[in-house]
């Protein structure tokens, strides 16, 4: 039987008295592929921030993997909307991925063998291993997004959450990102926030 990984009960949330989310109930099962679709300003990102424990609940209850959102953060891989890394910054793909290690503390003397192997493993998973030593600035939008997904996977999460993962990518690039998510979805739960209904319906 599948286990519920996220439970949301009677959730309401307001910014400055303006009600953004009203009485939301949602259950996400293990290995679901959930798409949260709606117009900009519809409250999608707000819901994500509540699941990630960034915003504090007004009313209702959220449990992530049976715990409070903040306690489950290490189990969630998050790819935020604006992953515009400063593309002039001379940082290599593998370095960006290694920053995704949960500890987040960059060791003084570079990364250990274990981190490098792990980073190569996730780059392999997203089809970007051959670009490990490439500077991030010379990649296409779609390739860059794969690197961001690899970075989120570095912590071996049980849930992968992506906010508008294909907003600045052409249609071919979008499909290849969703195909990648389809493969990843065999082993982890995937939640995608999007205002673009056309492509995502085939996958969710």
Beta strands, then each sheet from edge to edge (+ up, - down):
strand 1: 4-15
strand 2: 18-29
strand 3: 33-37
strand 4: 59-64
strand 5: 76-79
strand 6: 159-163
strand 7: 189-194
sheet 1: 2+ 1- 4+
sheet 2: 3+ 7+ 6+ 5+
end
